[in-house]
Amino acid sequence: MTGEEWVAAFAAEIGVAPPTQEQMDEILKLAAIAAHASERIAAPIACYLVGTSGRSLAEARETAKGLAKGG
């Protein structure tokens, strides 16, 4: 099973739509910023926080970039 297939199956199991390819790309970019700016555990937790925040992925990624640069 590919990552995309697993995500789609998981989304179906929890009753939500899977992310689009564009959304997955944004999520992975955000995760990369978080993981490289801190410990690896920051990546999934940052993605979770975005999901609960109501902010767009693009906005959250820009915020993460600023934090990674030191403010």
Secondary structure as a PSIPRED ss2 file (coil, helix, strand):
# PSIPRED VFORMAT (PSIPRED V4.0)

   1 M C   1.000  0.000  0.000
   2 T C   1.000  0.000  0.000
   3 G H   0.000  1.000  0.000
   4 E H   0.000  1.000  0.000
   5 E H   0.000  1.000  0.000
   6 W H   0.000  1.000  0.000
   7 V H   0.000  1.000  0.000
   8 A H   0.000  1.000  0.000
   9 A H   0.000  1.000  0.000
  10 F H   0.000  1.000  0.000
  11 A H   0.000  1.000  0.000
  12 A H   0.000  1.000  0.000
  13 E H   0.000  1.000  0.000
  14 I H   0.000  1.000  0.000
  15 G C   1.000  0.000  0.000
  16 V C   1.000  0.000  0.000
  17 A C   1.000  0.000  0.000
  18 P C   1.000  0.000  0.000
  19 P C   1.000  0.000  0.000
  20 T C   1.000  0.000  0.000
  21 Q H   0.000  1.000  0.000
  22 E H   0.000  1.000  0.000
  23 Q H   0.000  1.000  0.000
  24 M H   0.000  1.000  0.000
  25 D H   0.000  1.000  0.000
  26 E H   0.000  1.000  0.000
  27 I H   0.000  1.000  0.000
  28 L H   0.000  1.000  0.000
  29 K H   0.000  1.000  0.000
  30 L H   0.000  1.000  0.000
  31 A H   0.000  1.000  0.000
  32 A H   0.000  1.000  0.000
  33 I H   0.000  1.000  0.000
  34 A H   0.000  1.000  0.000
  35 A H   0.000  1.000  0.000
  36 H H   0.000  1.000  0.000
  37 A H   0.000  1.000  0.000
  38 S C   1.000  0.000  0.000
  39 E C   1.000  0.000  0.000
  40 R C   1.000  0.000  0.000
  41 I C   1.000  0.000  0.000
  42 A H   0.000  1.000  0.000
  43 A H   0.000  1.000  0.000
  44 P H   0.000  1.000  0.000
  45 I H   0.000  1.000  0.000
  46 A H   0.000  1.000  0.000
  47 C H   0.000  1.000  0.000
  48 Y H   0.000  1.000  0.000
  49 L H   0.000  1.000  0.000
  50 V H   0.000  1.000  0.000
  51 G H   0.000  1.000  0.000
  52 T H   0.000  1.000  0.000
  53 S H   0.000  1.000  0.000
  54 G C   1.000  0.000  0.000
  55 R C   1.000  0.000  0.000
  56 S C   1.000  0.000  0.000
  57 L H   0.000  1.000  0.000
  58 A H   0.000  1.000  0.000
  59 E H   0.000  1.000  0.000
  60 A H   0.000  1.000  0.000
  61 R H   0.000  1.000  0.000
  62 E H   0.000  1.000  0.000
  63 T H   0.000  1.000  0.000
  64 A H   0.000  1.000  0.000
  65 K H   0.000  1.000  0.000
  66 G H   0.000  1.000  0.000
  67 L H   0.000  1.000  0.000
  68 A H   0.000  1.000  0.000
  69 K C   1.000  0.000  0.000
  70 G C   1.000  0.000  0.000
  71 G C   1.000  0.000  0.000
